[in-house]
Amino acid sequence: MHTVMWIFWGSIVTLVVGSYLVDIITGRKYNFKEQEKSLNQNFAEADSFREVDRYNHQNGSF
């Protein structure tokens, strides 16, 4: 049981230390702002809207 505890906490510590090292190496250059969608994403979004409209027209309003 003691070994399982060490494996669990060791993996948690490894994850935290690894995240911290990635932050240092990359210089925290993150961009969480919404990025412009690619052409493929725009086509997929338009296609999904068409599918929803088609489904709504087939089934009526009720």
N, C-alpha and C positions, 0 to 999 in steps of 0.2 A: 504494500500500500504506500509505503514511503517512497518507493521508486516512481510510482505513478504520479505522486505529488510533484516530485522533482522534474519529471518529464513535462507535466502540465505547466508549471510556473516557468520552467526553462524555455518552453516554446513561447509563452507570453512575453517574457523578457527579450527573447531573440526578435520577436516581431516589433516590439517597441524600439529597441536599439537599431534594428534595420531601418525602420521608418525615419528615425532621427538622422541616421547616416545618409539616407537618400535626400532628406531635406538639406543637409549641409552640402552634399555633392552637387545637387541641382541648384543651389542658391535660392531655394524657395521661389522659383520662377513659375508660379501657377497662374492660370488665367481661368477663373470660374465664370467669367461673363459668357453670355450666350453667343456662340460663334455662328457665323453665317453658314446656312445649310448648303450641302452639296447639291448638285443637280439631281443625283439619284434620290436623295431624301425628299426633294421637292416633288419629284414624280411619284414617289411612294405615297406622300401625303395627299396629293391630288387624286390618286387612284383610290385611296381609302375613302375619301369624301364621296367619290362617284359611287362606290359600293354601298355606302350608307344611304345615299339618295335613292339608289335603285331599290334597296331593301324597303325603304320607307314608302316608296310609290307602289310597290307590289302589295304591301300589306294594308295600305290605307292608313287613315289617321287613328283608327281604334284597334 
